[in-house]
Amino acid sequence: MAKFLLFLVVIAVIYALVRASNRRGKSPPAARGPEPMTRCAHCGLHFPHAEAIIDAGQNFCCEDHRRLGGRL
Ligand SMILES: [Zn+2]
């Protein structure tokens, strides 16, 4: 009987270890992936694409550079 109880304890410990390692392995990915970056066609500055001012298919970092236009 004692051996049977020991067997149950071993099974329970293995089960707990497997559950714990699965939790670690399945940690949720970062809520936000890396932000897509773009480059200003005038000054070459890299900045988040979400902030880009797009004109004639070119990305600019600010309104001034959009007005000055691409030079690269
Ligand atoms: Zn710029």
N, CA, C, O and the ligand as a Tripos MOL2 file, in Angstrom:
@<TRIPOS>MOLECULE
protein
  289   287    73     0     0
PROTEIN
NO_CHARGES

@<TRIPOS>ATOM
      1 N           0.8260   -1.2150    0.0000 N.3       1 MET1
      2 CA          0.0000    0.0000    0.0000 C.3       1 MET1
      3 C           0.8510    1.2520    0.0000 C.2       1 MET1
      4 O           0.5550    2.2260   -0.6920 O.2       1 MET1
      5 N           1.9240    1.2100    0.7950 N.am      2 ALA2
      6 CA          2.8170    2.3750    0.8520 C.3       2 ALA2
      7 C           3.4560    2.6260   -0.4990 C.2       2 ALA2
      8 O           3.6430    3.7710   -0.9090 O.2       2 ALA2
      9 N           3.7910    1.5350   -1.1940 N.am      3 LYS3
     10 CA          4.3820    1.6910   -2.5340 C.3       3 LYS3
     11 C           3.3940    2.3420   -3.4930 C.2       3 LYS3
     12 O           3.7720    3.1700   -4.3220 O.2       3 LYS3
     13 N           2.1210    1.9600   -3.3730 N.am      4 PHE4
     14 CA          1.0930    2.5290   -4.2380 C.3       4 PHE4
     15 C           0.9550    4.0300   -3.9930 C.2       4 PHE4
     16 O           0.8240    4.8100   -4.9360 O.2       4 PHE4
     17 N           0.9850    4.4310   -2.7120 N.am      5 LEU5
     18 CA          0.8850    5.8550   -2.3870 C.3       5 LEU5
     19 C           2.1030    6.6130   -2.9080 C.2       5 LEU5
     20 O           1.9840    7.7210   -3.4310 O.2       5 LEU5
     21 N           3.2790    5.9960   -2.7560 N.am      6 LEU6
     22 CA          4.5040    6.6190   -3.2590 C.3       6 LEU6
     23 C           4.4110    6.8130   -4.7680 C.2       6 LEU6
     24 O           4.8100    7.8480   -5.3010 O.2       6 LEU6
     25 N           3.8690    5.7840   -5.4560 N.am      7 PHE7
     26 CA          3.6890    5.8580   -6.9030 C.3       7 PHE7
     27 C           2.7850    7.0370   -7.2660 C.2       7 PHE7
     28 O           3.0760    7.7810   -8.2020 O.2       7 PHE7
     29 N           1.6860    7.2060   -6.5200 N.am      8 LEU8
     30 CA          0.7760    8.3190   -6.7860 C.3       8 LEU8
     31 C           1.4750    9.6620   -6.5870 C.2       8 LEU8
     32 O           1.2720   10.5940   -7.3660 O.2       8 LEU8
     33 N           2.2950    9.7580   -5.5470 N.am      9 VAL9
     34 CA          3.0050   11.0050   -5.2630 C.3       9 VAL9
     35 C           3.9680   11.3250   -6.4060 C.2       9 VAL9
     36 O           4.0670   12.4690   -6.8490 O.2       9 VAL9
     37 N           4.6840   10.2820   -6.8790 N.am     10 VAL10
     38 CA          5.6280   10.4900   -7.9830 C.3      10 VAL10
     39 C           4.8810   10.9860   -9.2170 C.2      10 VAL10
     40 O           5.3160   11.9280   -9.8800 O.2      10 VAL10
     41 N           3.7650   10.3490   -9.5160 N.am     11 ILE11
     42 CA          2.9630   10.7590  -10.6800 C.3      11 ILE11
     43 C           2.5160   12.2120  -10.5150 C.2      11 ILE11
     44 O           2.5880   13.0020  -11.4560 O.2      11 ILE11
     45 N           2.0530   12.5560   -9.3120 N.am     12 ALA12
     46 CA          1.5720   13.9180   -9.0690 C.3      12 ALA12
     47 C           2.7030   14.9320   -9.2480 C.2      12 ALA12
     48 O           2.4900   16.0110   -9.8020 O.2      12 ALA12
     49 N           3.9060   14.5850   -8.7780 N.am     13 VAL13
     50 CA          5.0500   15.5030   -8.9020 C.3      13 VAL13
     51 C           5.4240   15.6760  -10.3730 C.2      13 VAL13
     52 O           5.6750   16.7920  -10.8290 O.2      13 VAL13
     53 N           5.4580   14.5630  -11.1140 N.am     14 ILE14
     54 CA          5.7910   14.6540  -12.5460 C.3      14 ILE14
     55 C           4.7420   15.5060  -13.2590 C.2      14 ILE14
     56 O           5.0800   16.3550  -14.0830 O.2      14 ILE14
     57 N           3.4830   15.2770  -12.9420 N.am     15 TYR15
     58 CA          2.4000   16.0300  -13.5600 C.3      15 TYR15
     59 C           2.5600   17.5180  -13.2720 C.2      15 TYR15
     60 O           2.3920   18.3500  -14.1640 O.2      15 TYR15
     61 N           2.8850   17.8530  -12.0180 N.am     16 ALA16
     62 CA          3.0530   19.2590  -11.6430 C.3      16 ALA16
     63 C           4.2360   19.8800  -12.3960 C.2      16 ALA16
     64 O           4.1520   21.0190  -12.8550 O.2      16 ALA16
     65 N           5.3380   19.1310  -12.5210 N.am     17 LEU17
     66 CA          6.5170   19.6480  -13.2260 C.3      17 LEU17
     67 C           6.1990   19.8880  -14.7030 C.2      17 LEU17
     68 O           6.5980   20.9020  -15.2760 O.2      17 LEU17
     69 N           5.4720   18.9370  -15.3140 N.am     18 VAL18
     70 CA          5.1150   19.0930  -16.7360 C.3      18 VAL18
     71 C           4.2230   20.3110  -16.9120 C.2      18 VAL18
     72 O           4.4110   21.0950  -17.8430 O.2      18 VAL18
     73 N           3.2520   20.4710  -16.0200 N.am     19 ARG19
     74 CA          2.3600   21.6350  -16.1090 C.3      19 ARG19
     75 C           3.1610   22.9210  -15.9840 C.2      19 ARG19
     76 O           2.9380   23.8740  -16.7310 O.2      19 ARG19
     77 N           4.1040   22.9480  -15.0290 N.am     20 ALA20
     78 CA          4.8810   24.1630  -14.7960 C.3      20 ALA20
     79 C           5.7360   24.4970  -16.0130 C.2      20 ALA20
     80 O           5.8250   25.6580  -16.4120 O.2      20 ALA20
     81 N           6.3700   23.4710  -16.6080 N.am     21 SER21
     82 CA          7.2250   23.7490  -17.7670 C.3      21 SER21
     83 C           6.3820   24.1800  -18.9570 C.2      21 SER21
     84 O           6.8180   25.0140  -19.7500 O.2      21 SER21
     85 N           5.1770   23.6220  -19.0950 N.am     22 ASN22
     86 CA          4.3040   24.0540  -20.1870 C.3      22 ASN22
     87 C           3.9100   25.5180  -20.0170 C.2      22 ASN22
     88 O           3.8500   26.2630  -20.9950 O.2      22 ASN22
     89 N           3.6430   25.9280  -18.7880 N.am     23 ARG23
     90 CA          3.2690   27.3290  -18.5530 C.3      23 ARG23
     91 C           4.4120   28.2430  -18.9470 C.2      23 ARG23
     92 O           4.2010   29.2810  -19.5750 O.2      23 ARG23
     93 N           5.6430   27.8490  -18.5700 N.am     24 ARG24
     94 CA          6.7880   28.6910  -18.9280 C.3      24 ARG24
     95 C           6.9600   28.7630  -20.4420 C.2      24 ARG24
     96 O           7.2350   29.8300  -20.9920 O.2      24 ARG24
     97 N           6.7950   27.6080  -21.1210 N.am     25 GLY25
     98 CA          7.0160   27.5700  -22.5590 C.3      25 GLY25
     99 C           5.9820   28.3580  -23.3320 C.2      25 GLY25
    100 O           6.2610   28.8760  -24.4130 O.2      25 GLY25
    101 N           4.7780   28.4480  -22.7700 N.am     26 LYS26
    102 CA          3.7030   29.1130  -23.5000 C.3      26 LYS26
    103 C           3.4730   30.5290  -22.9900 C.2      26 LYS26
    104 O           2.3400   31.0110  -23.0010 O.2      26 LYS26
    105 N           4.5200   31.1940  -22.5460 N.am     27 SER27
    106 CA          4.3350   32.5680  -22.0980 C.3      27 SER27
    107 C           3.8110   33.3870  -23.2660 C.2      27 SER27
    108 O           4.2990   33.2450  -24.3870 O.2      27 SER27
    109 N           2.8360   34.2310  -23.0230 N.am     28 PRO28
    110 CA          2.2350   34.9750  -24.1380 C.3      28 PRO28
    111 C           3.2520   35.8950  -24.8000 C.2      28 PRO28
    112 O           4.0840   36.4830  -24.1090 O.2      28 PRO28
    113 N           3.2050   36.0290  -26.1000 N.am     29 PRO29
    114 CA          4.1350   36.9460  -26.7730 C.3      29 PRO29
    115 C           3.8490   38.3810  -26.3700 C.2      29 PRO29
    116 O           2.7750   38.6870  -25.8540 O.2      29 PRO29
    117 N           4.7970   39.2430  -26.6040 N.am     30 ALA30
    118 CA          4.6080   40.6520  -26.2620 C.3      30 ALA30
    119 C           3.3430   41.1730  -26.9270 C.2      30 ALA30
    120 O           3.0380   40.8400  -28.0720 O.2      30 ALA30
    121 N           2.6290   41.9850  -26.1970 N.am     31 ALA31
    122 CA          1.3580   42.4870  -26.7080 C.3      31 ALA31
    123 C           1.5690   43.2140  -28.0380 C.2      31 ALA31
    124 O           0.7500   43.1010  -28.9500 O.2      31 ALA31
    125 N           2.6520   43.9470  -28.1400 N.am     32 ARG32
    126 CA          2.9310   44.6650  -29.3840 C.3      32 ARG32
    127 C           4.2180   44.1490  -29.9740 C.2      32 ARG32
    128 O           5.2250   44.0400  -29.2740 O.2      32 ARG32
    129 N           4.2000   43.8360  -31.2310 N.am     33 GLY33
    130 CA          5.4120   43.4470  -31.9190 C.3      33 GLY33
    131 C           6.2660   44.6740  -32.1500 C.2      33 GLY33
    132 O           5.8780   45.7840  -31.7850 O.2      33 GLY33
    133 N           7.4320   44.4800  -32.7580 N.am     34 PRO34
    134 CA          8.2730   45.6350  -33.0570 C.3      34 PRO34
    135 C           7.5410   46.5790  -33.9970 C.2      34 PRO34
    136 O           6.9070   46.1500  -34.9610 O.2      34 PRO34
    137 N           7.6360   47.8480  -33.7070 N.am     35 GLU35
    138 CA          6.9240   48.8420  -34.5000 C.3      35 GLU35
    139 C           7.5900   48.9790  -35.8670 C.2      35 GLU35
    140 O           8.8150   49.0750  -35.9370 O.2      35 GLU35
    141 N           6.8240   48.9920  -36.9480 N.am     36 PRO36
    142 CA          7.4480   49.1680  -38.2590 C.3      36 PRO36
    143 C           8.0610   50.5640  -38.3680 C.2      36 PRO36
    144 O           7.4290   51.5700  -38.0450 O.2      36 PRO36
    145 N           9.3010   50.5920  -38.8280 N.am     37 MET37
    146 CA         10.0110   51.8610  -38.9390 C.3      37 MET37
    147 C          10.0870   52.2660  -40.4070 C.2      37 MET37
    148 O          10.0140   51.4300  -41.3070 O.2      37 MET37
    149 N          10.2300   53.5390  -40.6170 N.am     38 THR38
    150 CA         10.4090   54.0320  -41.9660 C.3      38 THR38
    151 C          11.4830   55.1170  -41.9250 C.2      38 THR38
    152 O          11.9400   55.5070  -40.8500 O.2      38 THR38
    153 N          11.8790   55.5970  -43.0900 N.am     39 ARG39
    154 CA         12.9570   56.5720  -43.1410 C.3      39 ARG39
    155 C          12.4600   57.8240  -43.8560 C.2      39 ARG39
    156 O          11.7630   57.7520  -44.8680 O.2      39 ARG39
    157 N          12.8350   58.9600  -43.3070 N.am     40 CYS40
    158 CA         12.4570   60.2250  -43.9190 C.3      40 CYS40
    159 C          13.2010   60.3760  -45.2460 C.2      40 CYS40
    160 O          14.4190   60.2050  -45.3080 O.2      40 CYS40
    161 N          12.4480   60.7010  -46.3150 N.am     41 ALA41
    162 CA         13.0610   60.8310  -47.6370 C.3      41 ALA41
    163 C          13.9230   62.0940  -47.7300 C.2      41 ALA41
    164 O          14.7110   62.2340  -48.6650 O.2      41 ALA41
    165 N          13.7810   63.0080  -46.7740 N.am     42 HIS42
    166 CA         14.5700   64.2450  -46.8270 C.3      42 HIS42
    167 C          15.8400   64.1460  -45.9830 C.2      42 HIS42
    168 O          16.9380   64.3880  -46.4840 O.2      42 HIS42
    169 N          15.6940   63.7890  -44.6980 N.am     43 CYS43
    170 CA         16.8510   63.8130  -43.8020 C.3      43 CYS43
    171 C          17.3760   62.4230  -43.4670 C.2      43 CYS43
    172 O          18.4470   62.3040  -42.8730 O.2      43 CYS43
    173 N          16.6500   61.3710  -43.8330 N.am     44 GLY44
    174 CA         17.1210   60.0200  -43.5880 C.3      44 GLY44
    175 C          16.8690   59.5240  -42.1860 C.2      44 GLY44
    176 O          17.3020   58.4270  -41.8340 O.2      44 GLY44
    177 N          16.1760   60.3090  -41.3720 N.am     45 LEU45
    178 CA         15.8760   59.9000  -40.0000 C.3      45 LEU45
    179 C          14.9570   58.6900  -40.0060 C.2      45 LEU45
    180 O          14.0060   58.6210  -40.7850 O.2      45 LEU45
    181 N          15.2540   57.7250  -39.1170 N.am     46 HIS46
    182 CA         14.3630   56.5860  -38.9330 C.3      46 HIS46
    183 C          13.3590   56.9210  -37.8410 C.2      46 HIS46
    184 O          13.7260   57.4420  -36.7880 O.2      46 HIS46
    185 N          12.1260   56.6280  -38.0900 N.am     47 PHE47
    186 CA         11.0750   56.9420  -37.1170 C.3      47 PHE47
    187 C           9.9060   55.9860  -37.3480 C.2      47 PHE47
    188 O           9.8310   55.3370  -38.3910 O.2      47 PHE47
    189 N           8.9870   55.8960  -36.3730 N.am     48 PRO48
    190 CA          7.8670   54.9610  -36.5200 C.3      48 PRO48
    191 C           7.0150   55.3060  -37.7310 C.2      48 PRO48
    192 O           6.6870   56.4660  -37.9780 O.2      48 PRO48
    193 N           6.6660   54.2660  -38.4780 N.am     49 HIS49
    194 CA          5.8820   54.4790  -39.7050 C.3      49 HIS49
    195 C           4.5450   55.1360  -39.4020 C.2      49 HIS49
    196 O           4.0060   55.8630  -40.2360 O.2      49 HIS49
    197 N           4.0060   54.8830  -38.2110 N.am     50 ALA50
    198 CA          2.7030   55.4430  -37.8620 C.3      50 ALA50
    199 C           2.7520   56.9670  -37.8320 C.2      50 ALA50
    200 O           1.7200   57.6200  -37.9890 O.2      50 ALA50
    201 N           3.9640   57.5530  -37.6270 N.am     51 GLU51
    202 CA          4.0840   59.0130  -37.5430 C.3      51 GLU51
    203 C           4.4820   59.6220  -38.8830 C.2      51 GLU51
    204 O           4.6940   60.8310  -38.9760 O.2      51 GLU51
    205 N           4.5830   58.7970  -39.9160 N.am     52 ALA52
    206 CA          5.0920   59.2900  -41.1980 C.3      52 ALA52
    207 C           4.0850   60.2040  -41.8820 C.2      52 ALA52
    208 O           2.8760   59.9840  -41.8110 O.2      52 ALA52
    209 N           4.5960   61.2230  -42.5390 N.am     53 ILE53
    210 CA          3.7990   62.0380  -43.4490 C.3      53 ILE53
    211 C           4.1390   61.5320  -44.8480 C.2      53 ILE53
    212 O           5.2740   61.6480  -45.3110 O.2      53 ILE53
    213 N           3.1430   60.9760  -45.5010 N.am     54 ILE54
    214 CA          3.3850   60.3180  -46.7890 C.3      54 ILE54
    215 C           2.9460   61.2530  -47.9050 C.2      54 ILE54
    216 O           1.8220   61.7560  -47.9120 O.2      54 ILE54
    217 N           3.8580   61.4770  -48.8500 N.am     55 ASP55
    218 CA          3.5490   62.3470  -49.9840 C.3      55 ASP55
    219 C           4.1950   61.7470  -51.2230 C.2      55 ASP55
    220 O           5.4010   61.5010  -51.2360 O.2      55 ASP55
    221 N           3.4150   61.5130  -52.2500 N.am     56 ALA56
    222 CA          3.9170   60.9710  -53.5090 C.3      56 ALA56
    223 C           4.7240   59.6910  -53.2890 C.2      56 ALA56
    224 O           5.7530   59.4710  -53.9270 O.2      56 ALA56
    225 N           4.2360   58.8540  -52.3750 N.am     57 GLY57
    226 CA          4.8840   57.5680  -52.1530 C.3      57 GLY57
    227 C           6.1420   57.6370  -51.3130 C.2      57 GLY57
    228 O           6.8130   56.6220  -51.1260 O.2      57 GLY57
    229 N           6.4820   58.8280  -50.7950 N.am     58 GLN58
    230 CA          7.6720   58.9650  -49.9520 C.3      58 GLN58
    231 C           7.2290   59.3070  -48.5370 C.2      58 GLN58
    232 O           6.2010   59.9500  -48.3240 O.2      58 GLN58
    233 N           8.0430   58.8540  -47.5610 N.am     59 ASN59
    234 CA          7.7370   59.1060  -46.1560 C.3      59 ASN59
    235 C           8.5980   60.2480  -45.6470 C.2      59 ASN59
    236 O           9.7850   60.3350  -45.9600 O.2      59 ASN59
    237 N           7.9880   61.1190  -44.8610 N.am     60 PHE60
    238 CA          8.7140   62.2570  -44.2780 C.3      60 PHE60
    239 C           8.4630   62.2940  -42.7790 C.2      60 PHE60
    240 O           7.4060   61.8870  -42.2960 O.2      60 PHE60
    241 N           9.4700   62.7970  -42.0460 N.am     61 CYS61
    242 CA          9.3780   62.8000  -40.5850 C.3      61 CYS61
    243 C           8.5520   63.9730  -40.0810 C.2      61 CYS61
    244 O           8.0250   63.9160  -38.9700 O.2      61 CYS61
    245 N           8.4280   65.0210  -40.8590 N.am     62 CYS62
    246 CA          7.6960   66.1900  -40.4010 C.3      62 CYS62
    247 C           7.1810   66.9730  -41.6070 C.2      62 CYS62
    248 O           7.5800   66.7300  -42.7460 O.2      62 CYS62
    249 N           6.3050   67.8980  -41.3310 N.am     63 GLU63
    250 CA          5.6810   68.6840  -42.3990 C.3      63 GLU63
    251 C           6.7230   69.5090  -43.1570 C.2      63 GLU63
    252 O           6.6260   69.6550  -44.3750 O.2      63 GLU63
    253 N           7.7220   70.0520  -42.4470 N.am     64 ASP64
    254 CA          8.7680   70.8500  -43.1160 C.3      64 ASP64
    255 C           9.4950   70.0120  -44.1690 C.2      64 ASP64
    256 O           9.7240   70.4690  -45.2890 O.2      64 ASP64
    257 N           9.8520   68.7880  -43.7990 N.am     65 HIS65
    258 CA         10.6080   67.9460  -44.7390 C.3      65 HIS65
    259 C           9.7180   67.4990  -45.8900 C.2      65 HIS65
    260 O          10.2040   67.2990  -47.0040 O.2      65 HIS65
    261 N           8.4220   67.3400  -45.6370 N.am     66 ARG66
    262 CA          7.5150   66.9990  -46.7340 C.3      66 ARG66
    263 C           7.5050   68.1460  -47.7490 C.2      66 ARG66
    264 O           7.4970   67.9150  -48.9590 O.2      66 ARG66
    265 N           7.5070   69.3790  -47.2450 N.am     67 ARG67
    266 CA          7.4770   70.5470  -48.1290 C.3      67 ARG67
    267 C           8.8000   70.6520  -48.8990 C.2      67 ARG67
    268 O           8.8070   70.9790  -50.0850 O.2      67 ARG67
    269 N           9.9190   70.3740  -48.2190 N.am     68 LEU68
    270 CA         11.2260   70.4590  -48.8730 C.3      68 LEU68
    271 C          11.4190   69.3140  -49.8690 C.2      68 LEU68
    272 O          12.1710   69.4450  -50.8350 O.2      68 LEU68
    273 N          10.7430   68.2030  -49.6320 N.am     69 GLY69
    274 CA         10.7930   67.1010  -50.5870 C.3      69 GLY69
    275 C          11.9600   66.1710  -50.3370 C.2      69 GLY69
    276 O          12.8620   66.4730  -49.5560 O.2      69 GLY69
    277 N          11.9280   65.0260  -51.0190 N.am     70 GLY70
    278 CA         12.9830   64.0330  -50.8630 C.3      70 GLY70
    279 C          14.2500   64.4760  -51.5810 C.2      70 GLY70
    280 O          14.1940   65.1060  -52.6370 O.2      70 GLY70
    281 N          15.3640   64.1460  -51.0060 N.am     71 ARG71
    282 CA         16.6350   64.4750  -51.6600 C.3      71 ARG71
    283 C          17.5590   63.2660  -51.6890 C.2      71 ARG71
    284 O          18.6850   63.3420  -52.1800 O.2      71 ARG71
    285 N          17.0610   62.1300  -51.1500 N.am     72 LEU72
    286 CA         17.8960   60.9410  -51.0880 C.3      72 LEU72
    287 C          17.5860   60.0080  -52.2440 C.2      72 LEU72
    288 O          18.1960   58.9450  -52.3600 O.2      72 LEU72
    289 ZN         13.1140   64.4680  -42.0840 Zn       73 ZN73
@<TRIPOS>BOND
     1     1     2 1
     2     2     3 1
     3     3     4 2
     4     3     5 am
     5     5     6 1
     6     6     7 1
     7     7     8 2
     8     7     9 am
     9     9    10 1
    10    10    11 1
    11    11    12 2
    12    11    13 am
    13    13    14 1
    14    14    15 1
    15    15    16 2
    16    15    17 am
    17    17    18 1
    18    18    19 1
    19    19    20 2
    20    19    21 am
    21    21    22 1
    22    22    23 1
    23    23    24 2
    24    23    25 am
    25    25    26 1
    26    26    27 1
    27    27    28 2
    28    27    29 am
    29    29    30 1
    30    30    31 1
    31    31    32 2
    32    31    33 am
    33    33    34 1
    34    34    35 1
    35    35    36 2
    36    35    37 am
    37    37    38 1
    38    38    39 1
    39    39    40 2
    40    39    41 am
    41    41    42 1
    42    42    43 1
    43    43    44 2
    44    43    45 am
    45    45    46 1
    46    46    47 1
    47    47    48 2
    48    47    49 am
    49    49    50 1
    50    50    51 1
    51    51    52 2
    52    51    53 am
    53    53    54 1
    54    54    55 1
    55    55    56 2
    56    55    57 am
    57    57    58 1
    58    58    59 1
    59    59    60 2
    60    59    61 am
    61    61    62 1
    62    62    63 1
    63    63    64 2
    64    63    65 am
    65    65    66 1
    66    66    67 1
    67    67    68 2
    68    67    69 am
    69    69    70 1
    70    70    71 1
    71    71    72 2
    72    71    73 am
    73    73    74 1
    74    74    75 1
    75    75    76 2
    76    75    77 am
    77    77    78 1
    78    78    79 1
    79    79    80 2
    80    79    81 am
    81    81    82 1
    82    82    83 1
    83    83    84 2
    84    83    85 am
    85    85    86 1
    86    86    87 1
    87    87    88 2
    88    87    89 am
    89    89    90 1
    90    90    91 1
    91    91    92 2
    92    91    93 am
    93    93    94 1
    94    94    95 1
    95    95    96 2
    96    95    97 am
    97    97    98 1
    98    98    99 1
    99    99   100 2
   100    99   101 am
   101   101   102 1
   102   102   103 1
   103   103   104 2
   104   103   105 am
   105   105   106 1
   106   106   107 1
   107   107   108 2
   108   107   109 am
   109   109   110 1
   110   110   111 1
   111   111   112 2
   112   111   113 am
   113   113   114 1
   114   114   115 1
   115   115   116 2
   116   115   117 am
   117   117   118 1
   118   118   119 1
   119   119   120 2
   120   119   121 am
   121   121   122 1
   122   122   123 1
   123   123   124 2
   124   123   125 am
   125   125   126 1
   126   126   127 1
   127   127   128 2
   128   127   129 am
   129   129   130 1
   130   130   131 1
   131   131   132 2
   132   131   133 am
   133   133   134 1
   134   134   135 1
   135   135   136 2
   136   135   137 am
   137   137   138 1
   138   138   139 1
   139   139   140 2
   140   139   141 am
   141   141   142 1
   142   142   143 1
   143   143   144 2
   144   143   145 am
   145   145   146 1
   146   146   147 1
   147   147   148 2
   148   147   149 am
   149   149   150 1
   150   150   151 1
   151   151   152 2
   152   151   153 am
   153   153   154 1
   154   154   155 1
   155   155   156 2
   156   155   157 am
   157   157   158 1
   158   158   159 1
   159   159   160 2
   160   159   161 am
   161   161   162 1
   162   162   163 1
   163   163   164 2
   164   163   165 am
   165   165   166 1
   166   166   167 1
   167   167   168 2
   168   167   169 am
   169   169   170 1
   170   170   171 1
   171   171   172 2
   172   171   173 am
   173   173   174 1
   174   174   175 1
   175   175   176 2
   176   175   177 am
   177   177   178 1
   178   178   179 1
   179   179   180 2
   180   179   181 am
   181   181   182 1
   182   182   183 1
   183   183   184 2
   184   183   185 am
   185   185   186 1
   186   186   187 1
   187   187   188 2
   188   187   189 am
   189   189   190 1
   190   190   191 1
   191   191   192 2
   192   191   193 am
   193   193   194 1
   194   194   195 1
   195   195   196 2
   196   195   197 am
   197   197   198 1
   198   198   199 1
   199   199   200 2
   200   199   201 am
   201   201   202 1
   202   202   203 1
   203   203   204 2
   204   203   205 am
   205   205   206 1
   206   206   207 1
   207   207   208 2
   208   207   209 am
   209   209   210 1
   210   210   211 1
   211   211   212 2
   212   211   213 am
   213   213   214 1
   214   214   215 1
   215   215   216 2
   216   215   217 am
   217   217   218 1
   218   218   219 1
   219   219   220 2
   220   219   221 am
   221   221   222 1
   222   222   223 1
   223   223   224 2
   224   223   225 am
   225   225   226 1
   226   226   227 1
   227   227   228 2
   228   227   229 am
   229   229   230 1
   230   230   231 1
   231   231   232 2
   232   231   233 am
   233   233   234 1
   234   234   235 1
   235   235   236 2
   236   235   237 am
   237   237   238 1
   238   238   239 1
   239   239   240 2
   240   239   241 am
   241   241   242 1
   242   242   243 1
   243   243   244 2
   244   243   245 am
   245   245   246 1
   246   246   247 1
   247   247   248 2
   248   247   249 am
   249   249   250 1
   250   250   251 1
   251   251   252 2
   252   251   253 am
   253   253   254 1
   254   254   255 1
   255   255   256 2
   256   255   257 am
   257   257   258 1
   258   258   259 1
   259   259   260 2
   260   259   261 am
   261   261   262 1
   262   262   263 1
   263   263   264 2
   264   263   265 am
   265   265   266 1
   266   266   267 1
   267   267   268 2
   268   267   269 am
   269   269   270 1
   270   270   271 1
   271   271   272 2
   272   271   273 am
   273   273   274 1
   274   274   275 1
   275   275   276 2
   276   275   277 am
   277   277   278 1
   278   278   279 1
   279   279   280 2
   280   279   281 am
   281   281   282 1
   282   282   283 1
   283   283   284 2
   284   283   285 am
   285   285   286 1
   286   286   287 1
   287   287   288 2
@<TRIPOS>SUBSTRUCTURE
     1 MET1         2 RESIDUE 1 A MET
     2 ALA2         6 RESIDUE 1 A ALA
     3 LYS3        10 RESIDUE 1 A LYS
     4 PHE4        14 RESIDUE 1 A PHE
     5 LEU5        18 RESIDUE 1 A LEU
     6 LEU6        22 RESIDUE 1 A LEU
     7 PHE7        26 RESIDUE 1 A PHE
     8 LEU8        30 RESIDUE 1 A LEU
     9 VAL9        34 RESIDUE 1 A VAL
    10 VAL10       38 RESIDUE 1 A VAL
    11 ILE11       42 RESIDUE 1 A ILE
    12 ALA12       46 RESIDUE 1 A ALA
    13 VAL13       50 RESIDUE 1 A VAL
    14 ILE14       54 RESIDUE 1 A ILE
    15 TYR15       58 RESIDUE 1 A TYR
    16 ALA16       62 RESIDUE 1 A ALA
    17 LEU17       66 RESIDUE 1 A LEU
    18 VAL18       70 RESIDUE 1 A VAL
    19 ARG19       74 RESIDUE 1 A ARG
    20 ALA20       78 RESIDUE 1 A ALA
    21 SER21       82 RESIDUE 1 A SER
    22 ASN22       86 RESIDUE 1 A ASN
    23 ARG23       90 RESIDUE 1 A ARG
    24 ARG24       94 RESIDUE 1 A ARG
    25 GLY25       98 RESIDUE 1 A GLY
    26 LYS26      102 RESIDUE 1 A LYS
    27 SER27      106 RESIDUE 1 A SER
    28 PRO28      110 RESIDUE 1 A PRO
    29 PRO29      114 RESIDUE 1 A PRO
    30 ALA30      118 RESIDUE 1 A ALA
    31 ALA31      122 RESIDUE 1 A ALA
    32 ARG32      126 RESIDUE 1 A ARG
    33 GLY33      130 RESIDUE 1 A GLY
    34 PRO34      134 RESIDUE 1 A PRO
    35 GLU35      138 RESIDUE 1 A GLU
    36 PRO36      142 RESIDUE 1 A PRO
    37 MET37      146 RESIDUE 1 A MET
    38 THR38      150 RESIDUE 1 A THR
    39 ARG39      154 RESIDUE 1 A ARG
    40 CYS40      158 RESIDUE 1 A CYS
    41 ALA41      162 RESIDUE 1 A ALA
    42 HIS42      166 RESIDUE 1 A HIS
    43 CYS43      170 RESIDUE 1 A CYS
    44 GLY44      174 RESIDUE 1 A GLY
    45 LEU45      178 RESIDUE 1 A LEU
    46 HIS46      182 RESIDUE 1 A HIS
    47 PHE47      186 RESIDUE 1 A PHE
    48 PRO48      190 RESIDUE 1 A PRO
    49 HIS49      194 RESIDUE 1 A HIS
    50 ALA50      198 RESIDUE 1 A ALA
    51 GLU51      202 RESIDUE 1 A GLU
    52 ALA52      206 RESIDUE 1 A ALA
    53 ILE53      210 RESIDUE 1 A ILE
    54 ILE54      214 RESIDUE 1 A ILE
    55 ASP55      218 RESIDUE 1 A ASP
    56 ALA56      222 RESIDUE 1 A ALA
    57 GLY57      226 RESIDUE 1 A GLY
    58 GLN58      230 RESIDUE 1 A GLN
    59 ASN59      234 RESIDUE 1 A ASN
    60 PHE60      238 RESIDUE 1 A PHE
    61 CYS61      242 RESIDUE 1 A CYS
    62 CYS62      246 RESIDUE 1 A CYS
    63 GLU63      250 RESIDUE 1 A GLU
    64 ASP64      254 RESIDUE 1 A ASP
    65 HIS65      258 RESIDUE 1 A HIS
    66 ARG66      262 RESIDUE 1 A ARG
    67 ARG67      266 RESIDUE 1 A ARG
    68 LEU68      270 RESIDUE 1 A LEU
    69 GLY69      274 RESIDUE 1 A GLY
    70 GLY70      278 RESIDUE 1 A GLY
    71 ARG71      282 RESIDUE 1 A ARG
    72 LEU72      286 RESIDUE 1 A LEU
    73 ZN73       289 GROUP 0 **** ****
